Amino acid sequence: MQDKTVIFENDMTMRDGLAPEPQTGALGHFALKNGEKMQDWQDRFCEMAGVYALCISADGTRLTEFSGNPHEVQIIRKYVSDIRIHNIYKRVSDSDLEDQAVEITEIPNLILAAVAVKSGGVLSAVWVVCGFFTDAKYDKELFKYPPIDNFQYQISEDKFYKTLDLLRETLSVFITVEASRSEAVAISRESRQQEIEMTSSFHRAETMTEIVSLLDSNDSIEEIMAQTLSKLCSYLQISHAFTCRLHHGHLMDIVVQWALPEIGKLFPVPTDQETCWFLGNQKAVVISSDTQMNAGEREQLDDLGIKALVSMPIVINGMPRFYACFTENRNSKVWSIDDIKFINDAIRILQSIITKRLQKNSLASSFASLEAVLDNVGSSIYVRDITSGVLLFANRSFKKSFSKELADNKLSDLFEKNIPPRSHSGNYEVHNREREKWYDVYYTRIKWVDGRPVSLCAIYDITEKKLYQKRIEQQAYTDFLTGLFNRMCCEKDLAAFVEDTRKNGGHGALMYLDLDDFKHINDSLGHQYGDILLQDISKAVSRIEGISSSCYRMGGDEFCHHRSS
């Protein structure tokens, strides 16, 4: 098959120096990707039908070559010029009502036709078909040339028109199937991506809640550091982490180390190690595997086997007292913005825990540190006294998002009414009908900075996830043409209806509606008019009181309705 070329210019123009986006449709996309298969199918169709044909996409690109004997095709092209093909193409592609056109040529028995294949009213492709009639009438006064009788492919007039109808109907079905398949693939891909994002979001929220719960821990600072490093490394899926303290300018002591069980620690001797070049900064240092650095810096990382790292100062009372370092020593790694933000949020909480321990005699100072940390966490957080119900704290994000609920004192009813009485921590979903929003609520019960028991709730907006799930379900149970429920939905609802009737001892009825002689509408006027009639009938049925919520299109011209009493 030859390279695909544009055989004539269409009416689209260029804007801002850019060519217009090709509008090839489902059939055009298939042909562009499967050109040889499309040509082979067309060749066999023409051989069986006894016609000569080629296919043109919606943007004027020739998708196939003329099928038939090359010598005969060359003769046909003498009488069927590019201009004639262009004109008949425009005739069917620009018309909203006419999707088939037939024209005579200078040869009495050579007929030119065009069939527009559309999906949802959008042009997908045009088939240009030529046929030599075996029963054509020849008037010497009307035609310049005599009929041609010795061509390989010949056809009767009646069979020619049936062939055009068959071509249009077959390809319309193909377009529908191909469009459905493409849509299903896209939905599946989008759903999988959504699932990955939601799983990551849930894991991140779960890990952050576990780290926040360490605020109430009575363990030592070293044990809390070890737990924090372990949780962060598990979430980030990295191999090593450590905290250290600098002293004497160029030496450091390792406070806590964490490493995967199968991998050894970075520093066998924890004291008086030479300070690494990425420590001692007031800000975070982020090194990915593709980061450029000088030879000395690269040599030290290679000696430690580090391929990527993040180093953050742990600031206490305005000074970096410790450094937390997270490294990947197995594989190459490029840190994402979300990774850095997550580590930063966790380190701020660790700073707050250390500050609380170091300044345990100053409750106000501890609370200010905790408030500063929670104000910079990505979720909406509030803390309520379990005994008195008094709101003790709400971070900046929560005050911004739920100012009305704060003013009306409805937090407990909105976010905590579903918490089991003896549950220490967990999560569940909340639907706020007034806002038309869905939230994930993560709760944990801890001791506040002054020792009283409190409920700490973190709120995440998951409305987009819920709307996406609802949209997918609606697409699965709705008939795309009429907007009514489809056969799949009917089978699901009917099963539930029968089961409910059986349990409660009620009665019900099933009405089945079939439109008589509907096939004649499609055959005489065309499928587009049949579709319009089906839509009008569906609207009329839907307006009948008591039917709109239980009316289904079973397929074609068949409808169904059930009722119980």
Secondary structure as the mmCIF struct_conf table of DSSP 4:
data_model
#
loop_
_struct_conf.conf_type_id
_struct_conf.id
_struct_conf.beg_label_comp_id
_struct_conf.beg_label_asym_id
_struct_conf.beg_label_seq_id
_struct_conf.end_label_comp_id
_struct_conf.end_label_asym_id
_struct_conf.end_label_seq_id
HELX_LH_PP_P HELX_LH_PP_P1 GLN A 2 LYS A 4
STRN STRN1 VAL A 6 VAL A 6
BEND BEND1 PHE A 8 PHE A 8
BEND BEND2 ASP A 11 ASP A 11
STRN STRN2 ARG A 15 ARG A 15
TURN_TY1_P TURN_TY1_P1 ASP A 16 GLY A 17
STRN STRN3 LEU A 18 LEU A 18
HELX_LH_PP_P HELX_LH_PP_P2 ALA A 19 PRO A 22
HELX_RH_AL_P HELX_RH_AL_P1 GLY A 25 LYS A 33
BEND BEND3 ASN A 34 ASN A 34
HELX_RH_AL_P HELX_RH_AL_P2 GLY A 35 ALA A 49
TURN_TY1_P TURN_TY1_P2 GLY A 50 GLY A 50
STRN STRN4 TYR A 52 SER A 57
TURN_TY1_P TURN_TY1_P3 ALA A 58 ASP A 59
BEND BEND4 GLY A 60 GLY A 60
STRN STRN5 THR A 61 ARG A 62
BEND BEND5 THR A 64 THR A 64
HELX_LH_PP_P HELX_LH_PP_P3 GLU A 65 SER A 67
BEND BEND6 GLY A 68 GLY A 68
HELX_RH_AL_P HELX_RH_AL_P3 PRO A 70 TYR A 79
BEND BEND7 VAL A 80 VAL A 80
HELX_RH_AL_P HELX_RH_AL_P4 ASP A 82 SER A 93
BEND BEND8 ASP A 94 ASP A 94
BEND BEND9 ASP A 96 LEU A 97
STRN STRN6 GLN A 100 ILE A 104
BEND BEND10 GLU A 106 ILE A 107
TURN_TY1_P TURN_TY1_P4 PRO A 108 ASN A 109
STRN STRN7 LEU A 110 SER A 119
TURN_TY1_P TURN_TY1_P5 GLY A 120 GLY A 121
STRN STRN8 VAL A 122 PHE A 132
STRN STRN9 PHE A 133 PHE A 133
BEND BEND11 THR A 134 ASP A 135
TURN_TY1_P TURN_TY1_P6 LYS A 140 LEU A 142
BEND BEND12 LYS A 144 TYR A 145
BEND BEND13 GLN A 152 GLN A 152
STRN STRN10 ILE A 155 ILE A 155
HELX_RH_AL_P HELX_RH_AL_P5 GLU A 157 VAL A 212
HELX_RH_3T_P HELX_RH_3T_P1 SER A 213 ASP A 216
BEND BEND14 ASP A 219 ASP A 219
HELX_RH_AL_P HELX_RH_AL_P6 ILE A 221 LEU A 236
TURN_TY1_P TURN_TY1_P7 GLN A 237 GLN A 237
BEND BEND15 SER A 239 SER A 239
STRN STRN11 HIS A 240 HIS A 247
TURN_TY1_P TURN_TY1_P8 HIS A 248 HIS A 250
STRN STRN12 LEU A 251 ALA A 259
TURN_TY1_P TURN_TY1_P9 PRO A 261 GLU A 262
BEND BEND16 ILE A 263 ILE A 263
BEND BEND17 LEU A 266 LEU A 266
BEND BEND18 PRO A 268 VAL A 269
BEND BEND19 THR A 271 ASP A 272
STRN STRN13 GLN A 273 GLU A 274
HELX_LH_PP_P HELX_LH_PP_P4 THR A 275 CYS A 276
TURN_TY1_P TURN_TY1_P10 TRP A 277 PHE A 278
BEND BEND20 GLY A 280 GLY A 280
BEND BEND21 GLN A 282 LYS A 283
STRN STRN14 VAL A 285 ILE A 287
TURN_TY1_P TURN_TY1_P11 SER A 289 ASP A 290
HELX_RH_AL_P HELX_RH_AL_P7 ALA A 295 LEU A 304
TURN_TY1_P TURN_TY1_P12 GLY A 305 GLY A 305
BEND BEND22 LYS A 307 LYS A 307
STRN STRN15 ALA A 308 ILE A 316
TURN_TY1_P TURN_TY1_P13 ASN A 317 GLY A 318
STRN STRN16 MET A 319 GLU A 328
BEND BEND23 ARG A 330 ASN A 331
HELX_RH_AL_P HELX_RH_AL_P8 ILE A 337 LEU A 358
TURN_TY1_P TURN_TY1_P14 GLN A 359 ASN A 361
HELX_RH_AL_P HELX_RH_AL_P9 LEU A 363 ASP A 375
TURN_TY1_P TURN_TY1_P15 ASN A 376 ASN A 376
BEND BEND24 VAL A 377 SER A 379
STRN STRN17 SER A 380 ASP A 385
TURN_TY1_P TURN_TY1_P16 ILE A 386 SER A 388
STRN STRN18 LEU A 391 ALA A 394
HELX_RH_AL_P HELX_RH_AL_P10 ARG A 396 SER A 401
HELX_RH_AL_P HELX_RH_AL_P11 SER A 403 ASP A 408
TURN_TY1_P TURN_TY1_P17 ASN A 409 ASN A 409
HELX_RH_AL_P HELX_RH_AL_P12 LEU A 411 LEU A 411
HELX_RH_PI_P HELX_RH_PI_P1 SER A 412 GLU A 416
TURN_TY1_P TURN_TY1_P18 LYS A 417 ASN A 418
BEND BEND25 ILE A 419 ILE A 419
TURN_TY1_P TURN_TY1_P19 PRO A 421 ARG A 422
STRN STRN19 SER A 425 ASN A 432
TURN_TY1_P TURN_TY1_P20 ARG A 433 GLU A 436
STRN STRN20 LYS A 437 LYS A 447
TURN_TY1_P TURN_TY1_P21 VAL A 449 ASP A 450
BEND BEND26 GLY A 451 GLY A 451
STRN STRN21 PRO A 453 ASP A 461
HELX_RH_AL_P HELX_RH_AL_P13 THR A 463 TYR A 477
STRN STRN22 THR A 478 THR A 478
TURN_TY1_P TURN_TY1_P22 PHE A 480 THR A 482
BEND BEND27 LEU A 484 LEU A 484
STRN STRN23 PHE A 485 PHE A 485
HELX_RH_AL_P HELX_RH_AL_P14 ARG A 487 ASN A 504
TURN_TY1_P TURN_TY1_P23 GLY A 505 GLY A 505
STRN STRN24 GLY A 508 ASP A 514
TURN_TY1_P TURN_TY1_P24 ASP A 516 ASP A 517
HELX_RH_AL_P HELX_RH_AL_P15 PHE A 518 LEU A 525
HELX_RH_AL_P HELX_RH_AL_P16 HIS A 527 SER A 542
TURN_TY1_P TURN_TY1_P25 ARG A 543 ARG A 543
BEND BEND28 ILE A 544 ILE A 544
TURN_TY1_P TURN_TY1_P26 GLU A 545 SER A 549
BEND BEND29 SER A 550 SER A 550
STRN STRN25 CYS A 551 GLY A 555
TURN_TY1_P TURN_TY1_P27 GLY A 556 ASP A 557
STRN STRN26 GLU A 558 SER A 564
#
